């Protein structure tokens, strides 16, 4: 009998038991052992997993209900195992192979039991135009720039001097994002960062000299308890607000 399941799933397989062509009902005199291996030649000690009566196997008439748990298969990719069920008589020691076949494992897609990325339940604001009430105009700025999260997660300004962007103030949670745009830079000003985690090698390139009459966009994300620079995009020839 062929069994099929996804790796890491908890599954109960209903397996008919037969001995010499007839249905086999173990009752209370027989114990059942289920063994799954990569190859029939492997030793039992090298089995991928095993189950036994009262420990993953429940007899129901002439069927065995074999229950797998996540740890049995979570490390497996797509593959086919071989398996059997042996019945062992409690007093006589008689052994009977009462079921066997292949077990097809299909690699699942989700590896964790919780989400690992930000889950959006509404459409996030667009970076250009029509972003809704989370967009905030800071006006003309230079020198130290410290956005406040209370003003929204998308803010923009006209840069009119050398500037340093500080980490946004306010309460942030893991996975939050923040966008800061500079439109129509009015001079060849420089831009630096403070209190923001930078990608490897970026610090050596700072401060950045901006092109006059161009626009730029900075994307930050909150990870590990701090704001991190995700990207600095530009120069754009259009005003971004």
C-alpha positions, -999 to 999 in steps of 0.1 A, spaced: 0 0 0 14 34 -10 14 61 17 18 98 9 24 129 31 42 162 32 74 165 52 69 179 87 31 172 88 13 153 115 -7 126 97 -26 95 107 -24 67 80 -51 40 80 -34 8 69 -52 -25 63 -35 -55 78 -33 -88 60 -17 -122 66 -15 -148 39 -42 -129 18 -67 -126 46 -75 -97 69 -54 -98 101 -69 -86 134 -42 -83 160 -65 -80 191 -45 -78 224 -22 -107 217 -1 -90 191 21 -59 192 27 -39 160 59 -22 149 60 3 120 94 10 104 102 35 77 136 34 60 154 50 30 163 15 18 152 -20 29 188 -29 33 193 -4 61 196 -16 97 166 -9 119 189 14 139 192 35 108 155 38 102 141 73 95 114 67 121 95 39 139 62 35 157 48 8 180 15 -2 196 6 24 221 33 47 207 20 60 174 0 29 164 -36 21 174 -52 -11 161 -88 -7 149 -102 -41 138 -80 -52 109 -66 -17 104 -36 0 120 -38 37 125 -2 49 123 3 85 134 34 106 124 44 138 140 64 167 126 98 156 139 95 123 120 98 139 85 106 176 89 142 172 78 133 152 47 131 165 11 111 150 -16 118 113 -16 103 78 -13 108 57 18 100 20 22 80 8 52 64 -23 67 44 -33 98 54 -64 118 31 -81 142 48 -98 171 29 -123 193 32 -113 230 38 -148 243 48 -170 214 72 -145 198 58 -153 164 65 -126 138 43 -117 108 47 -89 82 12 -77 79 16 -46 57 43 -30 35 48 -5 7 63 28 -3 59 61 16 61 91 -7 74 123 11 66 156 -6 87 186 4 64 212 20 68 250 13 63 265 48 92 255 70 82 272 103 50 270 124 47 309 125 50 336 99 85 348 92 77 379 72 54 409 76 18 399 70 -2 426 52 -40 426 56 -44 459 38 -27 475 8 4 494 20 9 530 8 25 535 -26 59 552 -27 47 577 -54 15 597 -51 -18 586 -37 -3 571 -6 -31 582 18 -29 599 51 4 583 62 24 607 40 38 637 58 54 668 43 83 681 65 89 711 44 125 725 39 151 708 60 189 708 64 214 697 90 199 672 115 168 654 104 149 633 130 115 621 117 88 612 142 68 580 136 38 597 149 37 617 116 34 585 95 56 559 79 62 579 47 77 614 50 93 638 26 111 671 25 130 696 4 167 693 14 183 728 15 216 720 32 240 692 42 219 668 62 222 639 86 192 615 88 187 602 124 167 571 133 130 578 135 117 584 170 87 567 185 75 531 191 84 506 164 79 468 162 98 441 144 93 443 106 81 479 105 92 499 75 98 537 70 103 557 39 120 591 38 121 611 5 140 642 -5 126 660 -34 143 686 -56 176 688 -37 185 725 -41 223 721 -40 251 696 -42 246 688 -5 259 658 14 238 632 33 249 611 63 232 587 87 232 585 125 217 559 148 208 537 118 224 503 112 241 504 78 249 474 55 285 462 54 308 486 36 283 515 33 299 536 62 331 539 42 311 556 14 295 583 36 287 611 34 269 608 0 271 638 -23 236 644 -38 230 658 -73 213 692 -76 177 693 -86 173 656 -82 152 635 -58 161 606 -36 142 580 -15 155 561 16 139 529 28 144 517 64 132 486 82 131 478 119 149 446 127 165 433 159 155 464 179 170 490 156 163 508 124 184 495 94 191 510 60 175 489 34 181 511 3 190 546 -9 174 551 -43 181 579 -68 187 603 -83 153 606 -98 145 635 -122 109 638 -109 97 652 -76 87 624 -53 63 634 -26 
